Amino acid sequence: MADRFPTAEERAMGKKPGEIKPIDEKLDDKIAKLNSTRVYKKVTPRYDLSWYIKWASSITLIIAMMFTAVDIYPINMWIANFGFVGWLIVGMLWTIEP
């Protein structure tokens, strides 16, 4: 890979061909530099009750889809309903009041 010529971008950044430059700037610094109101940080809660319900419901729905693929009826519908109710609870927990 070192036998190719550097691209214009690599020459402008002072890089050698194929060289990976480490990240010097943190995300918070980049967001502050943008000075934009459209940039949002992730606000999804982690490791609280809704996080566990969300993942359990997702796995339950995937299992229900597998049961549907092999035509195991009506258990697939019952399992899917448990996943649906779990996501309904997560939606109610995440409701943001105006």
N, C-alpha and C positions, 0 to 999 in steps of 0.2 A: 504494500500500500504506500510505501514511502517513495516509490518511483513515479508517482503521478504528480502533476503540477497542482499547486494550491489554487483553490477557487478565489474569486474576488472577495468573498466574505472572509475567508481565512486570512487573506493578505491584509484586509482592513483591520482585522482583530489581532493581527500579529501572531497567528497560530501556524504551526507546521502542519503539513497534510496528515490527517488522521489523528491529530492530537486532540484530546478531550480536555477542555479547560474547566477547572473546578468552579462551583457556584460560589460567588463572593458575596452576593446580596441575599438577605432573608426576605421571605414573602411579605412580612409586615412593612419592611422598608420599600419594597416595590409598590405596594398598595399606597403608602404615604406619598411616594414620588408621583404616582398617577394623579393624585388630587381629584379623584372622581367619586361621585355619589353612587355610581352603578356597581361598584366592586363590593361584594359581600363575602364575609368569611362564613365557613360552615357553622351552622347553629344546631345541627341534629344532636340530641343528647346521647351520651355514651355511658354504658354500664348502669343505667337506672332501670326502673321497671319497664318502661316502654321499649328500651333496647332489647331486653330479653323476650318480651312478647313479640316484637317485630321479627326477630330471627326465628323464634319457635314457629310463628305463623307462616313465615316464608318457607321453612323446611316442610311444614305440614302441607302447604299447597303444592310443593314440588312432589311430595309423596303421593298426593291425590292425583296429580297429573300422570305419574307413573302407573297408578292403579287404573286410570282411565285408558291409558295406552294399551294395557293388557286386558281391558274389558272386564274388570272386577267391579261389578255393579251390585248393590247400591252403596257398598262401603266407600267407594271413591267419593260419592256425594257427601256422606257424613264427614269424612276427613276434610274435604274442601270447605264444608260449612264451619268446622273448627278454625281453619285458617282464615276464613272470611271474618268470623267473629273476632278473632285476634287482631286483624288489621282494623276492624271497626273500633275496637278499644284503643288501639294506638292512635287512630285519627282523633278520637275524643280526647285523649291525653295531650295531643299536640295542638289542639285548637287554640288559636291565638285570638283573643278578644280585641275588637277594634277600639 
